[in-house]
Amino acid sequence: MTDTQLVIIGSGPAGYTAAIYAARANLSPVVIAGSVTAGGELMNTTDVENYPGFPAGIQGPELMENMREQAERFGARVVYDDVETLKLHPGAHQIETALGSRYTAKAVILATGSAYRELGLPNEKKLSGHGVSWCATCDGFFFRDQHIAVVGGGDSALEEATFLTRFASKVTLIHRRQELRASQAMQDRAKADDKLEYMLDTEVEAIHGEDALTGITVRNTETGETSELPVTGLFVAIGSDPRTSLFAEQLPLRPDGYLEVEGRSSKTAVEGVFAAGDVIDSVYRQAITAAGSGCAAALDAENYLADLDASDVLEAEGDHEAAVEVMNA
């Protein structure tokens, strides 16, 4: 069992920024970054063009690697492991990992992020890695000169679609509404790509294939008419859901499933437990807002630990004075 002041569960912009601030405050944070998910969703992105300080943009994985190095330079310890159990007890939160490490922490920051949302169709999970994917930067190379479909209408979907045109012979963007949710800048970039075509007011009704994807059935949401699309790649980019399963039974969640915090702070309902990033943010969901959220969580944790230490000192002084009075009686 390792006793520590602060454990940060999760990485990404929120977790790593929290680690930078906590390490600079001499809290010696332990970051349990995840065995597979270390770095968060930015590990699956290409150019990040709107993160301040990088006029020419920066690759998502490079940005996360820079943040990790910065956190470690100030004394954070990054562990590539997954949390199996979390027991929240004020003053002594207990964490056990998949590799068997155990920690007792005075404070915990939850930066567990979010997970890709699925379509919920038969064959979707079966064909994952065999034509169905949630990560263009991970798998796009394997679909060279093939017809690919991308499902979604937000920035992520358009980013995936434009990235995939580097490899595919054609990319079809499928969105269930007529209007896309993506930013105008992203839409303008997509419209300039002659390999990209659109199927709007359309949703995927079925996924076909035994050992590999052979095509999909799509349905027009206005007319109800169905048709077949002979794609060999299907990339799903319809958003994500907060990762809360680790603590959902110990902390209150909002009606939308995100972790509840007090007002504009990072404080949860349990003393000494703070939260940051996509696990609490259903609105903005940007790398820069996640980083700011991580900063806030680290500052809240720092203040909490300082108050805790101060109360321990006062308690010890009180015990000493009481002992002296007994001896002098």
VENRA-V338732 format. One record per backbone hydrogen bond with DSSP energy under -1.0 kcal/mol. CO is the residue of the C=O (numbers start at 1). NH is the residue of the N-H. If there is no record, write none. Layout:
co->CO nh->NH
co->CO nh->NH
This chain:
co->2 nh->104
co->4 nh->106
co->5 nh->107
co->6 nh->30
co->7 nh->109
co->8 nh->32
co->9 nh->111
co->11 nh->15
co->12 nh->16
co->13 nh->17
co->14 nh->18
co->15 nh->19
co->16 nh->20
co->17 nh->21
co->18 nh->22
co->19 nh->23
co->20 nh->24
co->22 nh->27
co->23 nh->26
co->29 nh->77
co->30 nh->8
co->31 nh->33
co->31 nh->79
co->32 nh->10
co->37 nh->40
co->40 nh->43
co->41 nh->44
co->42 nh->45
co->46 nh->60
co->48 nh->58
co->51 nh->54
co->54 nh->57
co->58 nh->48
co->59 nh->63
co->60 nh->64
co->61 nh->65
co->62 nh->66
co->63 nh->67
co->64 nh->68
co->65 nh->69
co->66 nh->70
co->67 nh->71
co->68 nh->72
co->69 nh->73
co->70 nh->74
co->71 nh->76
co->72 nh->75
co->77 nh->31
co->79 nh->33
co->79 nh->81
co->81 nh->34
co->82 nh->98
co->85 nh->96
co->87 nh->94
co->89 nh->92
co->93 nh->105
co->94 nh->87
co->95 nh->103
co->96 nh->84
co->96 nh->85
co->97 nh->100
co->101 nh->97
co->102 nh->2
co->103 nh->95
co->104 nh->4
co->105 nh->93
co->107 nh->7
co->108 nh->274
co->109 nh->9
co->110 nh->276
co->113 nh->243
co->115 nh->241
co->121 nh->124
co->123 nh->127
co->125 nh->128
co->127 nh->130
co->127 nh->132
co->130 nh->213
co->131 nh->234
co->132 nh->129
co->133 nh->236
co->135 nh->139
co->136 nh->140
co->139 nh->142
co->140 nh->143
co->143 nh->146
co->146 nh->169
co->146 nh->170
co->147 nh->232
co->148 nh->172
co->149 nh->235
co->150 nh->174
co->151 nh->237
co->153 nh->181
co->153 nh->182
co->154 nh->158
co->155 nh->159
co->156 nh->160
co->157 nh->161
co->158 nh->162
co->159 nh->163
co->160 nh->164
co->161 nh->165
co->163 nh->166
co->164 nh->167
co->164 nh->168
co->167 nh->145
co->170 nh->148
co->171 nh->197
co->172 nh->150
co->173 nh->199
co->174 nh->152
co->175 nh->202
co->177 nh->201
co->183 nh->187
co->184 nh->188
co->185 nh->189
co->186 nh->190
co->187 nh->191
co->188 nh->192
co->190 nh->193
co->193 nh->196
co->195 nh->171
co->197 nh->173
co->199 nh->175
co->201 nh->221
co->203 nh->219
co->206 nh->217
co->208 nh->214
co->215 nh->208
co->216 nh->229
co->217 nh->205
co->217 nh->206
co->218 nh->227
co->219 nh->203
co->220 nh->224
co->225 nh->220
co->227 nh->218
co->229 nh->216
co->229 nh->231
co->233 nh->149
co->234 nh->133
co->235 nh->151
co->239 nh->117
co->241 nh->115
co->242 nh->244
co->244 nh->247
co->244 nh->248
co->247 nh->250
co->247 nh->251
co->252 nh->260
co->254 nh->257
co->258 nh->254
co->262 nh->265
co->266 nh->275
co->267 nh->262
co->270 nh->273
co->272 nh->108
co->273 nh->268
co->274 nh->110
co->277 nh->280
co->279 nh->259
co->286 nh->290
co->287 nh->291
co->288 nh->292
co->289 nh->293
co->290 nh->294
co->291 nh->295
co->292 nh->296
co->293 nh->297
co->294 nh->298
co->295 nh->299
co->296 nh->300
co->297 nh->301
co->298 nh->302
co->299 nh->303
co->300 nh->304
co->301 nh->305
co->302 nh->306
co->303 nh->307
co->304 nh->308
co->305 nh->309
co->306 nh->310
co->307 nh->311
co->308 nh->312
co->309 nh->313
co->310 nh->314
co->311 nh->315
co->312 nh->316
co->313 nh->317
co->314 nh->318
co->315 nh->319
co->316 nh->320
co->317 nh->321
co->318 nh->322
co->319 nh->323
co->320 nh->324
co->321 nh->325
co->322 nh->326
co->323 nh->327
co->324 nh->328
